[in-house]
Amino acid sequence: MTISDQIDALQKRAADLKSSFDQSRQETNEQVKAHLNHAKADIAARQSAVKEKAEQAAGRTQSQWKSMKADAAAKMQAIQDRFDSKRDEHDVKKAERDAEAAEEDAADALDYASWAVDQAELAVLYAIDARTWADERAAASPPR
């Protein structure tokens, strides 16, 4: 997949997220649960593909990225665990606090996604810069 294709895919996912959010606000709890389960399955499939790709590129992967990825995965697991364990409780005030905490967690995840997009943008620009430089050097070099 080219960098342009990856950017297009990320843009589509962001648009799909917005559409899903808008749609889910109008759905019943059961419909939202069904979408949540579907999203978990989709994410697991994407993570499997990413894991395979990451294993192929393990030599190039920086330890900082691994640490951030592991930290994000641990935070998301903690969010899911907390949400799942409290889902069955019927205390209205507690449910409201849980909903607010879940909304804050979603906002944090979106902030992280925004940061990741920023980092991807920088990486893309660095890649373009490196390719432009290499092409200029190749054009300026006498043929061998």
Phi and psi in radians as a Rosetta constraint file:
Dihedral C 1 N 2 CA 2 C 2 CIRCULARHARMONIC -1.329 0.35
Dihedral N 2 CA 2 C 2 N 3 CIRCULARHARMONIC 2.894 0.35
Dihedral C 2 N 3 CA 3 C 3 CIRCULARHARMONIC -1.054 0.35
Dihedral N 3 CA 3 C 3 N 4 CIRCULARHARMONIC -0.735 0.35
Dihedral C 3 N 4 CA 4 C 4 CIRCULARHARMONIC -1.046 0.35
Dihedral N 4 CA 4 C 4 N 5 CIRCULARHARMONIC -0.723 0.35
Dihedral C 4 N 5 CA 5 C 5 CIRCULARHARMONIC -1.116 0.35
Dihedral N 5 CA 5 C 5 N 6 CIRCULARHARMONIC -0.693 0.35
Dihedral C 5 N 6 CA 6 C 6 CIRCULARHARMONIC -1.125 0.35
Dihedral N 6 CA 6 C 6 N 7 CIRCULARHARMONIC -0.726 0.35
Dihedral C 6 N 7 CA 7 C 7 CIRCULARHARMONIC -1.110 0.35
Dihedral N 7 CA 7 C 7 N 8 CIRCULARHARMONIC -0.767 0.35
Dihedral C 7 N 8 CA 8 C 8 CIRCULARHARMONIC -1.051 0.35
Dihedral N 8 CA 8 C 8 N 9 CIRCULARHARMONIC -0.750 0.35
Dihedral C 8 N 9 CA 9 C 9 CIRCULARHARMONIC -1.121 0.35
Dihedral N 9 CA 9 C 9 N 10 CIRCULARHARMONIC -0.732 0.35
Dihedral C 9 N 10 CA 10 C 10 CIRCULARHARMONIC -1.128 0.35
Dihedral N 10 CA 10 C 10 N 11 CIRCULARHARMONIC -0.720 0.35
Dihedral C 10 N 11 CA 11 C 11 CIRCULARHARMONIC -1.099 0.35
Dihedral N 11 CA 11 C 11 N 12 CIRCULARHARMONIC -0.733 0.35
Dihedral C 11 N 12 CA 12 C 12 CIRCULARHARMONIC -1.125 0.35
Dihedral N 12 CA 12 C 12 N 13 CIRCULARHARMONIC -0.732 0.35
Dihedral C 12 N 13 CA 13 C 13 CIRCULARHARMONIC -1.083 0.35
Dihedral N 13 CA 13 C 13 N 14 CIRCULARHARMONIC -0.688 0.35
Dihedral C 13 N 14 CA 14 C 14 CIRCULARHARMONIC -1.140 0.35
Dihedral N 14 CA 14 C 14 N 15 CIRCULARHARMONIC -0.732 0.35
Dihedral C 14 N 15 CA 15 C 15 CIRCULARHARMONIC -1.136 0.35
Dihedral N 15 CA 15 C 15 N 16 CIRCULARHARMONIC -0.719 0.35
Dihedral C 15 N 16 CA 16 C 16 CIRCULARHARMONIC -1.111 0.35
Dihedral N 16 CA 16 C 16 N 17 CIRCULARHARMONIC -0.660 0.35
Dihedral C 16 N 17 CA 17 C 17 CIRCULARHARMONIC -1.075 0.35
Dihedral N 17 CA 17 C 17 N 18 CIRCULARHARMONIC -0.795 0.35
Dihedral C 17 N 18 CA 18 C 18 CIRCULARHARMONIC -1.085 0.35
Dihedral N 18 CA 18 C 18 N 19 CIRCULARHARMONIC -0.794 0.35
Dihedral C 18 N 19 CA 19 C 19 CIRCULARHARMONIC -1.089 0.35
Dihedral N 19 CA 19 C 19 N 20 CIRCULARHARMONIC -0.770 0.35
Dihedral C 19 N 20 CA 20 C 20 CIRCULARHARMONIC -1.105 0.35
Dihedral N 20 CA 20 C 20 N 21 CIRCULARHARMONIC -0.724 0.35
Dihedral C 20 N 21 CA 21 C 21 CIRCULARHARMONIC -1.055 0.35
Dihedral N 21 CA 21 C 21 N 22 CIRCULARHARMONIC -0.867 0.35
Dihedral C 21 N 22 CA 22 C 22 CIRCULARHARMONIC -1.052 0.35
Dihedral N 22 CA 22 C 22 N 23 CIRCULARHARMONIC -0.755 0.35
Dihedral C 22 N 23 CA 23 C 23 CIRCULARHARMONIC -1.160 0.35
Dihedral N 23 CA 23 C 23 N 24 CIRCULARHARMONIC -0.761 0.35
Dihedral C 23 N 24 CA 24 C 24 CIRCULARHARMONIC -1.118 0.35
Dihedral N 24 CA 24 C 24 N 25 CIRCULARHARMONIC -0.487 0.35
Dihedral C 24 N 25 CA 25 C 25 CIRCULARHARMONIC -1.135 0.35
Dihedral N 25 CA 25 C 25 N 26 CIRCULARHARMONIC -0.320 0.35
Dihedral C 25 N 26 CA 26 C 26 CIRCULARHARMONIC -1.807 0.35
Dihedral N 26 CA 26 C 26 N 27 CIRCULARHARMONIC 0.014 0.35
Dihedral C 26 N 27 CA 27 C 27 CIRCULARHARMONIC -1.731 0.35
Dihedral N 27 CA 27 C 27 N 28 CIRCULARHARMONIC 2.874 0.35
Dihedral C 27 N 28 CA 28 C 28 CIRCULARHARMONIC -1.339 0.35
Dihedral N 28 CA 28 C 28 N 29 CIRCULARHARMONIC 2.914 0.35
Dihedral C 28 N 29 CA 29 C 29 CIRCULARHARMONIC -1.049 0.35
Dihedral N 29 CA 29 C 29 N 30 CIRCULARHARMONIC -0.688 0.35
Dihedral C 29 N 30 CA 30 C 30 CIRCULARHARMONIC -1.129 0.35
Dihedral N 30 CA 30 C 30 N 31 CIRCULARHARMONIC -0.702 0.35
Dihedral C 30 N 31 CA 31 C 31 CIRCULARHARMONIC -1.145 0.35
Dihedral N 31 CA 31 C 31 N 32 CIRCULARHARMONIC -0.709 0.35
Dihedral C 31 N 32 CA 32 C 32 CIRCULARHARMONIC -1.115 0.35
Dihedral N 32 CA 32 C 32 N 33 CIRCULARHARMONIC -0.732 0.35
Dihedral C 32 N 33 CA 33 C 33 CIRCULARHARMONIC -1.056 0.35
Dihedral N 33 CA 33 C 33 N 34 CIRCULARHARMONIC -0.708 0.35
Dihedral C 33 N 34 CA 34 C 34 CIRCULARHARMONIC -1.104 0.35
Dihedral N 34 CA 34 C 34 N 35 CIRCULARHARMONIC -0.751 0.35
Dihedral C 34 N 35 CA 35 C 35 CIRCULARHARMONIC -1.130 0.35
Dihedral N 35 CA 35 C 35 N 36 CIRCULARHARMONIC -0.666 0.35
Dihedral C 35 N 36 CA 36 C 36 CIRCULARHARMONIC -1.082 0.35
Dihedral N 36 CA 36 C 36 N 37 CIRCULARHARMONIC -0.797 0.35
Dihedral C 36 N 37 CA 37 C 37 CIRCULARHARMONIC -1.112 0.35
Dihedral N 37 CA 37 C 37 N 38 CIRCULARHARMONIC -0.701 0.35
Dihedral C 37 N 38 CA 38 C 38 CIRCULARHARMONIC -1.118 0.35
Dihedral N 38 CA 38 C 38 N 39 CIRCULARHARMONIC -0.749 0.35
Dihedral C 38 N 39 CA 39 C 39 CIRCULARHARMONIC -1.119 0.35
Dihedral N 39 CA 39 C 39 N 40 CIRCULARHARMONIC -0.699 0.35
Dihedral C 39 N 40 CA 40 C 40 CIRCULARHARMONIC -1.055 0.35
Dihedral N 40 CA 40 C 40 N 41 CIRCULARHARMONIC -0.727 0.35
Dihedral C 40 N 41 CA 41 C 41 CIRCULARHARMONIC -1.156 0.35
Dihedral N 41 CA 41 C 41 N 42 CIRCULARHARMONIC -0.736 0.35
Dihedral C 41 N 42 CA 42 C 42 CIRCULARHARMONIC -1.099 0.35
Dihedral N 42 CA 42 C 42 N 43 CIRCULARHARMONIC -0.746 0.35
Dihedral C 42 N 43 CA 43 C 43 CIRCULARHARMONIC -1.135 0.35
Dihedral N 43 CA 43 C 43 N 44 CIRCULARHARMONIC -0.742 0.35
Dihedral C 43 N 44 CA 44 C 44 CIRCULARHARMONIC -1.057 0.35
Dihedral N 44 CA 44 C 44 N 45 CIRCULARHARMONIC -0.702 0.35
Dihedral C 44 N 45 CA 45 C 45 CIRCULARHARMONIC -1.151 0.35
Dihedral N 45 CA 45 C 45 N 46 CIRCULARHARMONIC -0.754 0.35
Dihedral C 45 N 46 CA 46 C 46 CIRCULARHARMONIC -1.135 0.35
Dihedral N 46 CA 46 C 46 N 47 CIRCULARHARMONIC -0.703 0.35
Dihedral C 46 N 47 CA 47 C 47 CIRCULARHARMONIC -1.135 0.35
Dihedral N 47 CA 47 C 47 N 48 CIRCULARHARMONIC -0.622 0.35
Dihedral C 47 N 48 CA 48 C 48 CIRCULARHARMONIC -1.094 0.35
Dihedral N 48 CA 48 C 48 N 49 CIRCULARHARMONIC -0.781 0.35
Dihedral C 48 N 49 CA 49 C 49 CIRCULARHARMONIC -1.136 0.35
Dihedral N 49 CA 49 C 49 N 50 CIRCULARHARMONIC -0.726 0.35
Dihedral C 49 N 50 CA 50 C 50 CIRCULARHARMONIC -1.143 0.35
Dihedral N 50 CA 50 C 50 N 51 CIRCULARHARMONIC -0.697 0.35
Dihedral C 50 N 51 CA 51 C 51 CIRCULARHARMONIC -1.069 0.35
Dihedral N 51 CA 51 C 51 N 52 CIRCULARHARMONIC -0.773 0.35
Dihedral C 51 N 52 CA 52 C 52 CIRCULARHARMONIC -1.072 0.35
Dihedral N 52 CA 52 C 52 N 53 CIRCULARHARMONIC -0.769 0.35
Dihedral C 52 N 53 CA 53 C 53 CIRCULARHARMONIC -1.131 0.35
Dihedral N 53 CA 53 C 53 N 54 CIRCULARHARMONIC -0.704 0.35
Dihedral C 53 N 54 CA 54 C 54 CIRCULARHARMONIC -1.146 0.35
Dihedral N 54 CA 54 C 54 N 55 CIRCULARHARMONIC -0.644 0.35
Dihedral C 54 N 55 CA 55 C 55 CIRCULARHARMONIC -1.133 0.35
Dihedral N 55 CA 55 C 55 N 56 CIRCULARHARMONIC -0.633 0.35
Dihedral C 55 N 56 CA 56 C 56 CIRCULARHARMONIC -1.186 0.35
Dihedral N 56 CA 56 C 56 N 57 CIRCULARHARMONIC -0.535 0.35
Dihedral C 56 N 57 CA 57 C 57 CIRCULARHARMONIC -1.845 0.35
Dihedral N 57 CA 57 C 57 N 58 CIRCULARHARMONIC 0.358 0.35
Dihedral C 57 N 58 CA 58 C 58 CIRCULARHARMONIC -0.978 0.35
Dihedral N 58 CA 58 C 58 N 59 CIRCULARHARMONIC -0.608 0.35
Dihedral C 58 N 59 CA 59 C 59 CIRCULARHARMONIC -1.121 0.35
Dihedral N 59 CA 59 C 59 N 60 CIRCULARHARMONIC -0.485 0.35
Dihedral C 59 N 60 CA 60 C 60 CIRCULARHARMONIC -1.645 0.35
Dihedral N 60 CA 60 C 60 N 61 CIRCULARHARMONIC -0.218 0.35
Dihedral C 60 N 61 CA 61 C 61 CIRCULARHARMONIC -1.280 0.35
Dihedral N 61 CA 61 C 61 N 62 CIRCULARHARMONIC 2.348 0.35
Dihedral C 61 N 62 CA 62 C 62 CIRCULARHARMONIC -1.531 0.35
Dihedral N 62 CA 62 C 62 N 63 CIRCULARHARMONIC 2.567 0.35
Dihedral C 62 N 63 CA 63 C 63 CIRCULARHARMONIC -1.122 0.35
Dihedral N 63 CA 63 C 63 N 64 CIRCULARHARMONIC -0.546 0.35
Dihedral C 63 N 64 CA 64 C 64 CIRCULARHARMONIC -1.099 0.35
Dihedral N 64 CA 64 C 64 N 65 CIRCULARHARMONIC -0.746 0.35
Dihedral C 64 N 65 CA 65 C 65 CIRCULARHARMONIC -1.105 0.35
Dihedral N 65 CA 65 C 65 N 66 CIRCULARHARMONIC -0.743 0.35
Dihedral C 65 N 66 CA 66 C 66 CIRCULARHARMONIC -1.042 0.35
Dihedral N 66 CA 66 C 66 N 67 CIRCULARHARMONIC -0.748 0.35
Dihedral C 66 N 67 CA 67 C 67 CIRCULARHARMONIC -1.119 0.35
Dihedral N 67 CA 67 C 67 N 68 CIRCULARHARMONIC -0.787 0.35
Dihedral C 67 N 68 CA 68 C 68 CIRCULARHARMONIC -1.128 0.35
Dihedral N 68 CA 68 C 68 N 69 CIRCULARHARMONIC -0.704 0.35
Dihedral C 68 N 69 CA 69 C 69 CIRCULARHARMONIC -1.123 0.35
Dihedral N 69 CA 69 C 69 N 70 CIRCULARHARMONIC -0.772 0.35
Dihedral C 69 N 70 CA 70 C 70 CIRCULARHARMONIC -1.133 0.35
Dihedral N 70 CA 70 C 70 N 71 CIRCULARHARMONIC -0.719 0.35
Dihedral C 70 N 71 CA 71 C 71 CIRCULARHARMONIC -1.098 0.35
Dihedral N 71 CA 71 C 71 N 72 CIRCULARHARMONIC -0.763 0.35
Dihedral C 71 N 72 CA 72 C 72 CIRCULARHARMONIC -1.118 0.35
Dihedral N 72 CA 72 C 72 N 73 CIRCULARHARMONIC -0.740 0.35
Dihedral C 72 N 73 CA 73 C 73 CIRCULARHARMONIC -1.106 0.35
Dihedral N 73 CA 73 C 73 N 74 CIRCULARHARMONIC -0.734 0.35
Dihedral C 73 N 74 CA 74 C 74 CIRCULARHARMONIC -1.130 0.35
Dihedral N 74 CA 74 C 74 N 75 CIRCULARHARMONIC -0.720 0.35
Dihedral C 74 N 75 CA 75 C 75 CIRCULARHARMONIC -1.131 0.35
Dihedral N 75 CA 75 C 75 N 76 CIRCULARHARMONIC -0.749 0.35
Dihedral C 75 N 76 CA 76 C 76 CIRCULARHARMONIC -1.142 0.35
Dihedral N 76 CA 76 C 76 N 77 CIRCULARHARMONIC -0.668 0.35
Dihedral C 76 N 77 CA 77 C 77 CIRCULARHARMONIC -1.134 0.35
Dihedral N 77 CA 77 C 77 N 78 CIRCULARHARMONIC -0.724 0.35
Dihedral C 77 N 78 CA 78 C 78 CIRCULARHARMONIC -1.108 0.35
Dihedral N 78 CA 78 C 78 N 79 CIRCULARHARMONIC -0.704 0.35
Dihedral C 78 N 79 CA 79 C 79 CIRCULARHARMONIC -1.076 0.35
Dihedral N 79 CA 79 C 79 N 80 CIRCULARHARMONIC -0.841 0.35
Dihedral C 79 N 80 CA 80 C 80 CIRCULARHARMONIC -1.093 0.35
Dihedral N 80 CA 80 C 80 N 81 CIRCULARHARMONIC -0.755 0.35
Dihedral C 80 N 81 CA 81 C 81 CIRCULARHARMONIC -1.084 0.35
Dihedral N 81 CA 81 C 81 N 82 CIRCULARHARMONIC -0.796 0.35
Dihedral C 81 N 82 CA 82 C 82 CIRCULARHARMONIC -1.116 0.35
Dihedral N 82 CA 82 C 82 N 83 CIRCULARHARMONIC -0.777 0.35
Dihedral C 82 N 83 CA 83 C 83 CIRCULARHARMONIC -1.111 0.35
Dihedral N 83 CA 83 C 83 N 84 CIRCULARHARMONIC -0.810 0.35
Dihedral C 83 N 84 CA 84 C 84 CIRCULARHARMONIC -1.100 0.35
Dihedral N 84 CA 84 C 84 N 85 CIRCULARHARMONIC -0.694 0.35
Dihedral C 84 N 85 CA 85 C 85 CIRCULARHARMONIC -1.260 0.35
Dihedral N 85 CA 85 C 85 N 86 CIRCULARHARMONIC -0.483 0.35
Dihedral C 85 N 86 CA 86 C 86 CIRCULARHARMONIC -1.718 0.35
Dihedral N 86 CA 86 C 86 N 87 CIRCULARHARMONIC -0.126 0.35
Dihedral C 86 N 87 CA 87 C 87 CIRCULARHARMONIC -1.031 0.35
Dihedral N 87 CA 87 C 87 N 88 CIRCULARHARMONIC -0.620 0.35
Dihedral C 87 N 88 CA 88 C 88 CIRCULARHARMONIC -1.481 0.35
Dihedral N 88 CA 88 C 88 N 89 CIRCULARHARMONIC -0.123 0.35
Dihedral C 88 N 89 CA 89 C 89 CIRCULARHARMONIC -1.322 0.35
Dihedral N 89 CA 89 C 89 N 90 CIRCULARHARMONIC 2.535 0.35
Dihedral C 89 N 90 CA 90 C 90 CIRCULARHARMONIC -1.907 0.35
Dihedral N 90 CA 90 C 90 N 91 CIRCULARHARMONIC 0.090 0.35
Dihedral C 90 N 91 CA 91 C 91 CIRCULARHARMONIC -1.204 0.35
Dihedral N 91 CA 91 C 91 N 92 CIRCULARHARMONIC 2.073 0.35
Dihedral C 91 N 92 CA 92 C 92 CIRCULARHARMONIC -1.082 0.35
Dihedral N 92 CA 92 C 92 N 93 CIRCULARHARMONIC -0.791 0.35
Dihedral C 92 N 93 CA 93 C 93 CIRCULARHARMONIC -1.121 0.35
Dihedral N 93 CA 93 C 93 N 94 CIRCULARHARMONIC -0.713 0.35
Dihedral C 93 N 94 CA 94 C 94 CIRCULARHARMONIC -1.144 0.35
Dihedral N 94 CA 94 C 94 N 95 CIRCULARHARMONIC -0.714 0.35
Dihedral C 94 N 95 CA 95 C 95 CIRCULARHARMONIC -1.081 0.35
Dihedral N 95 CA 95 C 95 N 96 CIRCULARHARMONIC -0.689 0.35
Dihedral C 95 N 96 CA 96 C 96 CIRCULARHARMONIC -1.132 0.35
Dihedral N 96 CA 96 C 96 N 97 CIRCULARHARMONIC -0.766 0.35
Dihedral C 96 N 97 CA 97 C 97 CIRCULARHARMONIC -1.101 0.35
Dihedral N 97 CA 97 C 97 N 98 CIRCULARHARMONIC -0.725 0.35
Dihedral C 97 N 98 CA 98 C 98 CIRCULARHARMONIC -1.095 0.35
Dihedral N 98 CA 98 C 98 N 99 CIRCULARHARMONIC -0.705 0.35
Dihedral C 98 N 99 CA 99 C 99 CIRCULARHARMONIC -1.112 0.35
Dihedral N 99 CA 99 C 99 N 100 CIRCULARHARMONIC -0.752 0.35
Dihedral C 99 N 100 CA 100 C 100 CIRCULARHARMONIC -1.121 0.35
Dihedral N 100 CA 100 C 100 N 101 CIRCULARHARMONIC -0.726 0.35
Dihedral C 100 N 101 CA 101 C 101 CIRCULARHARMONIC -1.120 0.35
Dihedral N 101 CA 101 C 101 N 102 CIRCULARHARMONIC -0.718 0.35
Dihedral C 101 N 102 CA 102 C 102 CIRCULARHARMONIC -1.116 0.35
Dihedral N 102 CA 102 C 102 N 103 CIRCULARHARMONIC -0.672 0.35
Dihedral C 102 N 103 CA 103 C 103 CIRCULARHARMONIC -1.146 0.35
Dihedral N 103 CA 103 C 103 N 104 CIRCULARHARMONIC -0.689 0.35
Dihedral C 103 N 104 CA 104 C 104 CIRCULARHARMONIC -1.130 0.35
Dihedral N 104 CA 104 C 104 N 105 CIRCULARHARMONIC -0.719 0.35
Dihedral C 104 N 105 CA 105 C 105 CIRCULARHARMONIC -1.082 0.35
Dihedral N 105 CA 105 C 105 N 106 CIRCULARHARMONIC -0.716 0.35
Dihedral C 105 N 106 CA 106 C 106 CIRCULARHARMONIC -1.111 0.35
Dihedral N 106 CA 106 C 106 N 107 CIRCULARHARMONIC -0.723 0.35
Dihedral C 106 N 107 CA 107 C 107 CIRCULARHARMONIC -1.097 0.35
Dihedral N 107 CA 107 C 107 N 108 CIRCULARHARMONIC -0.718 0.35
Dihedral C 107 N 108 CA 108 C 108 CIRCULARHARMONIC -1.103 0.35
Dihedral N 108 CA 108 C 108 N 109 CIRCULARHARMONIC -0.744 0.35
Dihedral C 108 N 109 CA 109 C 109 CIRCULARHARMONIC -1.105 0.35
Dihedral N 109 CA 109 C 109 N 110 CIRCULARHARMONIC -0.688 0.35
Dihedral C 109 N 110 CA 110 C 110 CIRCULARHARMONIC -1.173 0.35
Dihedral N 110 CA 110 C 110 N 111 CIRCULARHARMONIC -0.653 0.35
Dihedral C 110 N 111 CA 111 C 111 CIRCULARHARMONIC -1.061 0.35
Dihedral N 111 CA 111 C 111 N 112 CIRCULARHARMONIC -0.757 0.35
Dihedral C 111 N 112 CA 112 C 112 CIRCULARHARMONIC -1.104 0.35
Dihedral N 112 CA 112 C 112 N 113 CIRCULARHARMONIC -0.730 0.35
Dihedral C 112 N 113 CA 113 C 113 CIRCULARHARMONIC -1.089 0.35
Dihedral N 113 CA 113 C 113 N 114 CIRCULARHARMONIC -0.708 0.35
Dihedral C 113 N 114 CA 114 C 114 CIRCULARHARMONIC -1.092 0.35
Dihedral N 114 CA 114 C 114 N 115 CIRCULARHARMONIC -0.748 0.35
Dihedral C 114 N 115 CA 115 C 115 CIRCULARHARMONIC -1.062 0.35
Dihedral N 115 CA 115 C 115 N 116 CIRCULARHARMONIC -0.759 0.35
Dihedral C 115 N 116 CA 116 C 116 CIRCULARHARMONIC -1.097 0.35
Dihedral N 116 CA 116 C 116 N 117 CIRCULARHARMONIC -0.684 0.35
Dihedral C 116 N 117 CA 117 C 117 CIRCULARHARMONIC -1.133 0.35
Dihedral N 117 CA 117 C 117 N 118 CIRCULARHARMONIC -0.710 0.35
Dihedral C 117 N 118 CA 118 C 118 CIRCULARHARMONIC -1.029 0.35
Dihedral N 118 CA 118 C 118 N 119 CIRCULARHARMONIC -0.786 0.35
Dihedral C 118 N 119 CA 119 C 119 CIRCULARHARMONIC -1.135 0.35
Dihedral N 119 CA 119 C 119 N 120 CIRCULARHARMONIC -0.674 0.35
Dihedral C 119 N 120 CA 120 C 120 CIRCULARHARMONIC -1.112 0.35
Dihedral N 120 CA 120 C 120 N 121 CIRCULARHARMONIC -0.701 0.35
Dihedral C 120 N 121 CA 121 C 121 CIRCULARHARMONIC -1.064 0.35
Dihedral N 121 CA 121 C 121 N 122 CIRCULARHARMONIC -0.797 0.35
Dihedral C 121 N 122 CA 122 C 122 CIRCULARHARMONIC -1.075 0.35
Dihedral N 122 CA 122 C 122 N 123 CIRCULARHARMONIC -0.771 0.35
Dihedral C 122 N 123 CA 123 C 123 CIRCULARHARMONIC -1.077 0.35
Dihedral N 123 CA 123 C 123 N 124 CIRCULARHARMONIC -0.710 0.35
Dihedral C 123 N 124 CA 124 C 124 CIRCULARHARMONIC -1.107 0.35
Dihedral N 124 CA 124 C 124 N 125 CIRCULARHARMONIC -0.784 0.35
Dihedral C 124 N 125 CA 125 C 125 CIRCULARHARMONIC -1.135 0.35
Dihedral N 125 CA 125 C 125 N 126 CIRCULARHARMONIC -0.677 0.35
Dihedral C 125 N 126 CA 126 C 126 CIRCULARHARMONIC -1.098 0.35
Dihedral N 126 CA 126 C 126 N 127 CIRCULARHARMONIC -0.714 0.35
Dihedral C 126 N 127 CA 127 C 127 CIRCULARHARMONIC -1.114 0.35
Dihedral N 127 CA 127 C 127 N 128 CIRCULARHARMONIC -0.757 0.35
Dihedral C 127 N 128 CA 128 C 128 CIRCULARHARMONIC -1.107 0.35
Dihedral N 128 CA 128 C 128 N 129 CIRCULARHARMONIC -0.760 0.35
Dihedral C 128 N 129 CA 129 C 129 CIRCULARHARMONIC -1.063 0.35
Dihedral N 129 CA 129 C 129 N 130 CIRCULARHARMONIC -0.789 0.35
Dihedral C 129 N 130 CA 130 C 130 CIRCULARHARMONIC -1.118 0.35
Dihedral N 130 CA 130 C 130 N 131 CIRCULARHARMONIC -0.727 0.35
Dihedral C 130 N 131 CA 131 C 131 CIRCULARHARMONIC -1.149 0.35
Dihedral N 131 CA 131 C 131 N 132 CIRCULARHARMONIC -0.743 0.35
Dihedral C 131 N 132 CA 132 C 132 CIRCULARHARMONIC -1.068 0.35
Dihedral N 132 CA 132 C 132 N 133 CIRCULARHARMONIC -0.796 0.35
Dihedral C 132 N 133 CA 133 C 133 CIRCULARHARMONIC -1.057 0.35
Dihedral N 133 CA 133 C 133 N 134 CIRCULARHARMONIC -0.823 0.35
Dihedral C 133 N 134 CA 134 C 134 CIRCULARHARMONIC -1.091 0.35
Dihedral N 134 CA 134 C 134 N 135 CIRCULARHARMONIC -0.727 0.35
Dihedral C 134 N 135 CA 135 C 135 CIRCULARHARMONIC -1.139 0.35
Dihedral N 135 CA 135 C 135 N 136 CIRCULARHARMONIC -0.696 0.35
Dihedral C 135 N 136 CA 136 C 136 CIRCULARHARMONIC -1.120 0.35
Dihedral N 136 CA 136 C 136 N 137 CIRCULARHARMONIC -0.745 0.35
Dihedral C 136 N 137 CA 137 C 137 CIRCULARHARMONIC -1.117 0.35
Dihedral N 137 CA 137 C 137 N 138 CIRCULARHARMONIC -0.733 0.35
Dihedral C 137 N 138 CA 138 C 138 CIRCULARHARMONIC -1.115 0.35
Dihedral N 138 CA 138 C 138 N 139 CIRCULARHARMONIC -0.696 0.35
Dihedral C 138 N 139 CA 139 C 139 CIRCULARHARMONIC -1.210 0.35
Dihedral N 139 CA 139 C 139 N 140 CIRCULARHARMONIC -0.561 0.35
Dihedral C 139 N 140 CA 140 C 140 CIRCULARHARMONIC -1.438 0.35
Dihedral N 140 CA 140 C 140 N 141 CIRCULARHARMONIC -0.290 0.35
Dihedral C 140 N 141 CA 141 C 141 CIRCULARHARMONIC -1.404 0.35
Dihedral N 141 CA 141 C 141 N 142 CIRCULARHARMONIC 2.496 0.35
Dihedral C 141 N 142 CA 142 C 142 CIRCULARHARMONIC -1.192 0.35
Dihedral N 142 CA 142 C 142 N 143 CIRCULARHARMONIC 2.541 0.35
Dihedral C 142 N 143 CA 143 C 143 CIRCULARHARMONIC -1.063 0.35
Dihedral N 143 CA 143 C 143 N 144 CIRCULARHARMONIC 2.556 0.35
